[in-house]
Amino acid sequence: MKSTPFNYKLYFLIFLFIGISCSPSSQKDEINLRQGLSEFDAGEYPNKNITDGPYIFYKDGETILKWIEKEELIEHTIIESNFKTIERNFGLKLKPEWINPKNEAIDYKQEFSNIDKIIAISDIHGQYKLFVKILREYNIIDEKNNWSFGNDHLIIVGDIFDRGPQVNEALWLVYKLEHQAKESGGKLHYLMGNHEEMIINKDFRYVNDKYISTAEKMNLSCEQLYGKNTLMGQWIRTKPVIIQINDILFVHAGISPEFVENGYTAELTNKIFLNDILGKTKDETSYDSVLSFLRGNKGPIWYRGYFEDHNLDRREVDKILKYFNKKHIVVGHTSQESIVSLFRNKVFGIDASIKDGKYGEVLIYDKGDFFRGTIKMTPMYKHRD
């Protein structure tokens, strides 16, 4: 077993994937973690009367801040003199320039090289407390939830949205960290998952009731909370589907053999999703075979073949990797009890069921080696050499 990467103070164990088998956590372990999280201070709203927000809208040259407090809608027009109301009510230490609308060029290519240290996590699904605990344990953020990962890279492999009750808290944390990481010479990558696409494209099957209530109080539909006239909506509409770092491909669900056979590239896919798929229902794209394929079950945000297609073998995975000139694929989307390694460490499935709010893991890359990072109040996994 390799030594633990990075200089971390941990409550848990990290094991290299190769040559290690693990036993699942017990019910008692999950109960202990849940009790610990209920008492865990994740830096939620200082104003305890607030149940949802902030939402920032742009209208007629003004920046309008909205939130829900004591079941009532509160609105403020944000100008420099009252900008601090965001920090005072929500604990978000932002800079004014971070919330001003801007039209920056989108990088569709999304290729990065010579990155020594990466941590990847997936499928947060509104479980903000558990998300914060994991980030703090790995010193990605400090006790005040500020970026402390230096010039290293953190990757959110899609699906912050839906299911859980603290989607907004997680989104705002990621938004803030993205800016702080850039200022530190590091990078936070947030990939488009199927649930991001669903919200923008008016599919509300998994929306938590809290956000339905918020939309009703604002006299909006759920997708309008993240419309093109909102800060979050503009931001999410810049997020790629596929990124490439070193010899690793990161994508929410996976790359199917059919994707390769059709000759799609990462750059083209990112461009098509952001320009031609987001904001359109399935009916609106059904006439186009390219759009239908990319947003379908063989496309990069829905594919589950690595886990469910028993006819898929290592040779086909090798073809996919050769097509992209990569050695590994990291995906979320398909939930597991823990992070898994498939096809001789060529595919890593990192959706460790954070959505349940009980437990979560991260994938760690350190100068060519991959590690599975586990988080628990007490040791959770046993291993055999």
C-alpha positions in Angstrom: 0.0 0.0 0.0 1.3 3.4 -0.9 1.7 6.1 1.7 -1.1 8.6 2.2 -0.8 11.5 -0.3 -0.6 15.1 0.8 0.0 16.3 4.3 -3.5 15.7 5.8 -4.7 15.3 9.4 -7.2 12.5 8.8 -9.9 10.5 10.8 -9.9 7.9 8.1 -7.8 5.6 5.9 -6.7 6.0 2.3 -5.9 2.9 0.2 -4.4 2.5 -3.3 -6.9 0.8 -5.6 -4.5 -1.9 -6.8 -4.5 -5.1 -4.8 -7.0 -4.0 -2.1 -10.5 -5.2 -1.3 -12.8 -3.6 1.2 -15.7 -4.5 3.3 -18.8 -2.2 3.4 -19.6 0.0 6.5 -21.9 -1.4 9.1 -25.2 0.2 10.0 -23.7 1.3 13.3 -21.0 3.2 11.5 -23.5 5.0 9.4 -25.6 6.0 12.5 -22.4 7.3 14.2 -21.6 9.4 11.1 -25.1 10.7 10.8 -25.1 11.8 14.5 -21.8 13.5 13.9 -23.1 15.4 10.9 -26.2 16.6 12.8 -23.9 18.4 15.2 -21.4 19.5 12.6 -21.1 23.2 11.9 -20.9 23.4 8.1 -21.1 27.2 8.1 -24.8 27.6 7.3 -26.6 30.9 7.2 -25.8 33.2 10.1 -29.3 34.5 9.8 -31.2 31.4 11.1 -34.5 32.8 9.9 -33.5 32.2 6.3 -34.6 29.0 4.7 -33.4 29.5 1.1 -31.2 31.8 -0.9 -29.5 33.9 -2.1 -30.8 34.2 -5.6 -29.3 36.9 -7.7 -31.3 38.3 -10.7 -30.3 40.8 -13.3 -33.1 43.2 -14.6 -32.9 46.5 -16.4 -29.3 47.0 -15.4 -29.9 46.3 -11.7 -28.7 43.4 -9.5 -31.5 42.1 -7.4 -31.0 39.8 -4.4 -33.8 37.6 -3.3 -34.3 35.0 -0.5 -36.9 33.3 1.7 -37.0 34.4 5.4 -39.7 33.2 7.8 -41.6 31.8 4.8 -41.7 35.3 3.2 -39.9 36.6 0.1 -37.3 39.3 0.8 -35.8 41.5 -2.0 -32.9 43.9 -2.1 -31.3 45.8 -5.0 -27.6 45.3 -4.6 -25.3 48.3 -4.9 -21.8 48.8 -3.5 -23.1 50.4 -0.3 -25.2 47.3 0.8 -23.2 44.5 -0.8 -22.2 43.2 2.6 -25.8 42.1 3.2 -24.9 38.9 1.4 -22.1 38.1 3.9 -24.2 39.3 6.9 -27.2 37.1 6.1 -25.6 34.1 4.2 -22.0 33.9 5.5 -20.7 34.3 1.9 -17.6 36.4 1.7 -17.8 37.4 -1.9 -16.2 40.2 -3.9 -18.5 42.7 -5.8 -16.9 41.8 -9.1 -17.8 38.2 -8.6 -21.6 38.9 -9.0 -21.4 41.4 -11.8 -22.7 40.0 -15.1 -20.0 39.3 -17.6 -19.6 37.8 -21.1 -16.4 35.8 -20.9 -15.3 33.5 -23.7 -16.1 29.8 -22.9 -13.3 27.3 -23.1 -14.9 24.4 -24.9 -11.7 22.4 -25.2 -11.1 22.0 -21.5 -7.6 20.4 -21.6 -5.1 20.7 -18.7 -1.7 19.2 -18.3 1.2 18.8 -15.8 -1.2 18.8 -12.9 0.3 16.9 -9.9 -2.5 16.7 -7.4 -6.3 16.3 -8.1 -9.2 15.4 -5.9 -12.5 14.4 -7.5 -15.9 14.1 -5.9 -19.3 13.5 -7.5 -23.1 13.6 -7.1 -23.5 15.9 -4.1 -27.3 16.2 -4.6 -27.9 18.9 -2.0 -26.0 17.2 0.9 -24.1 20.3 1.8 -23.0 19.3 5.3 -21.4 16.0 4.2 -19.8 17.9 1.2 -18.3 20.4 3.6 -17.0 17.8 6.0 -15.3 15.9 3.2 -13.7 19.1 1.8 -12.5 20.1 5.3 -11.1 16.7 6.1 -8.8 16.9 3.0 -7.9 20.5 3.7 -9.4 21.6 0.5 -11.2 24.3 2.5 -10.4 25.7 5.9 -12.7 25.9 8.9 -14.3 29.1 7.4 -15.0 27.2 4.1 -12.3 29.1 2.2 -10.1 27.5 -0.4 -6.9 26.0 1.1 -5.9 23.7 -1.7 -3.3 26.0 -3.2 -2.5 25.4 -6.9 -4.1 22.0 -6.9 -7.3 20.9 -8.7 -10.7 20.0 -7.3 -13.3 18.4 -9.7 -17.0 18.2 -9.0 -18.1 15.5 -11.5 -21.6 16.8 -11.9 -25.0 16.6 -10.0 -25.0 19.2 -7.3 -28.7 19.6 -8.0 -31.8 17.7 -6.9 -32.9 15.4 -4.1 -31.3 17.0 -1.0 -32.4 20.1 0.8 -29.2 22.2 0.6 -28.6 22.5 -3.1 -28.1 26.3 -3.0 -25.7 26.2 -0.1 -23.5 23.7 -2.1 -23.8 25.8 -5.3 -22.7 29.0 -3.6 -19.8 27.2 -1.9 -18.6 25.9 -5.2 -19.1 29.3 -6.9 -17.0 31.0 -4.2 -14.3 28.3 -4.2 -14.0 28.5 -8.0 -13.0 32.2 -7.7 -10.7 31.6 -4.7 -9.0 28.7 -6.4 -8.2 30.9 -9.4 -6.8 33.6 -7.3 -4.5 30.9 -5.6 -3.3 29.5 -8.9 -5.4 26.4 -8.5 -8.6 25.3 -10.3 -12.1 24.1 -9.4 -13.8 22.3 -12.2 -17.6 21.8 -12.1 -18.9 19.4 -14.7 -22.4 19.4 -16.2 -24.3 16.4 -14.9 -27.7 15.0 -15.9 -29.4 16.8 -13.0 -28.0 20.2 -14.0 -29.3 19.6 -17.5 -32.7 18.4 -16.1 -33.2 21.6 -14.1 -32.3 23.9 -16.9 -34.5 21.9 -19.3 -37.6 21.9 -17.1 -37.4 18.3 -15.8 -38.3 18.6 -12.1 -38.8 14.9 -11.2 -36.2 15.0 -8.4 -36.5 18.6 -7.2 -36.7 18.9 -3.4 -40.0 20.3 -2.3 -38.1 23.2 -0.7 -37.3 24.6 -4.1 -40.7 24.2 -5.5 -41.9 26.3 -2.5 -39.3 28.9 -3.2 -40.2 29.2 -6.8 -43.9 29.6 -5.9 -43.1 32.4 -3.4 -41.2 34.2 -6.1 -43.9 33.6 -8.7 -41.5 31.7 -10.9 -41.1 28.1 -12.2 -38.1 26.1 -10.9 -36.0 26.5 -14.0 -36.4 30.3 -13.8 -34.5 30.2 -10.5 -31.6 29.4 -12.7 -32.6 31.3 -15.8 -30.3 33.3 -18.2 -31.1 36.4 -16.2 -29.6 35.0 -13.0 -26.1 34.7 -11.7 -26.3 31.0 -11.1 -28.0 30.3 -14.4 -25.3 32.2 -16.3 -22.6 30.4 -14.4 -24.0 26.9 -14.9 -24.4 27.5 -18.6 -20.6 27.7 -18.9 -19.9 24.3 -17.4 -18.4 21.6 -19.6 -19.6 18.0 -20.0 -16.1 16.6 -20.6 -12.7 17.8 -19.3 -9.2 16.3 -19.8 -6.5 16.5 -17.3 -3.1 14.8 -17.9 -4.0 11.3 -19.1 -7.4 11.3 -17.4 -10.9 11.9 -18.9 -13.5 13.3 -16.6 -17.2 13.0 -17.5 -20.3 12.7 -15.4 -21.8 9.4 -16.7 -19.3 8.0 -19.2 -18.2 7.6 -22.8 -20.0 4.9 -24.7 -18.5 2.9 -27.7 -21.3 4.5 -29.8 -20.0 8.0 -28.8 -16.6 7.1 -30.3 -18.1 5.4 -33.4 -20.0 8.6 -34.2 -16.8 10.6 -34.0 -17.7 13.1 -31.4 -15.0 15.0 -29.6 -14.8 16.5 -26.1 -14.7 20.0 -27.5 -17.6 19.5 -29.9 -19.7 17.9 -27.2 -19.1 20.7 -24.8 -20.0 23.2 -27.5 -23.2 21.4 -28.5 -24.4 21.0 -24.9 -23.9 24.6 -24.0 -25.3 26.1 -27.2 -27.9 23.6 -28.5 -29.1 21.4 -25.7 -29.4 23.6 -22.6 -32.7 25.4 -22.4 -34.5 22.9 -24.6 -36.8 20.1 -23.8 -36.4 16.6 -25.3 -39.3 17.3 -27.6 -37.5 20.4 -28.9 -34.4 18.4 -29.7 -36.0 15.2 -30.9 -35.8 16.2 -34.5 -32.0 16.2 -34.5 -30.2 12.9 -34.3 -27.0 14.4 -32.8 -28.8 16.3 -30.0 -31.0 13.2 -29.3 -28.0 11.0 -29.0 -25.9 13.3 -26.8 -28.7 13.8 -24.3 -29.8 10.1 -24.5 -28.7 7.0 -22.5 -25.6 6.5 -24.7 -24.6 10.1 -24.2 -22.0 11.4 -21.7 -24.5 12.5 -19.0 -26.7 9.4 -18.9 -24.5 6.4 -20.0 -24.3 3.5 -17.4 -22.6 0.9 -19.6 -19.4 0.5 -17.5 -21.6 -0.8 -14.6 -24.6 -2.4 -16.3 -23.6 -3.6 -19.8 -22.1 -7.0 -19.2 -21.1 -7.3 -22.9 -18.8 -4.3 -22.6 -15.3 -5.7 -22.3 -11.8 -4.2 -21.7 -11.0 -4.1 -25.4 -13.9 -1.7 -26.0 -12.8 0.5 -23.1 -9.3 0.4 -24.5 -10.7 1.7 -27.8 -12.4 4.6 -26.0 -9.2 5.5 -24.2 -7.1 5.3 -27.4 -9.6 7.5 -29.2 -9.0 10.2 -26.6 -5.4 9.4 -26.1 -6.0 8.9 -22.4 -5.3 6.1 -19.8 -8.2 6.6 -17.4 -11.9 7.7 -17.3 -13.4 9.1 -14.1 -17.2 9.1 -13.9 -20.0 9.6 -11.3 -23.7 9.1 -12.0 -24.1 5.4 -11.1 -24.2 5.1 -7.4 -22.0 2.6 -5.5 -21.4 1.9 -1.8 -17.9 3.2 -2.3 -15.6 4.3 -5.1 -14.9 1.4 -7.5 -12.2 0.6 -10.0 -13.1 -1.2 -13.2 -11.3 -2.7 -16.2 -8.0 -2.9 -14.4 -8.0 0.7 -13.1 -9.0 2.2 -16.4 -12.4 3.4 -15.2 -13.1 4.8 -11.8 -16.7 5.2 -10.6 -16.7 7.8 -7.9 -20.4 8.2 -7.1 -20.2 6.9 -3.5 -23.8 7.7 -2.7 -23.2 11.1 -1.0 -26.9 11.7 -2.1 -28.0 9.6 0.9 -26.4 12.0 3.3 -24.7 9.3 5.3 -21.3 8.7 3.8 -19.0 9.8 1.0 -15.6 9.3 -0.6 -13.2 11.1 -2.9 -10.8 10.0 -5.6 -7.3 11.3 -5.1 -4.7 11.6 -7.8 -1.1 12.3 -6.7 1.6 12.4 -9.3 0.3 9.4 -11.3 -1.1 7.4 -8.5 -4.8 7.0 -7.6 -6.1 6.6 -4.1 -9.5 6.1 -2.6 -10.3 8.5 0.2 -12.8 7.5 2.8 -14.3 9.6 5.5 -15.7 8.4 8.8 -15.7 9.3 12.5 -14.0 6.0 13.2 -12.0 3.7 10.8 -14.4 2.3 8.3 -12.7 -0.1 5.9 -10.6 -3.1 6.5 -8.1 -4.2 3.8 -6.1 -7.3 2.8 -2.6 -7.1 1.4 
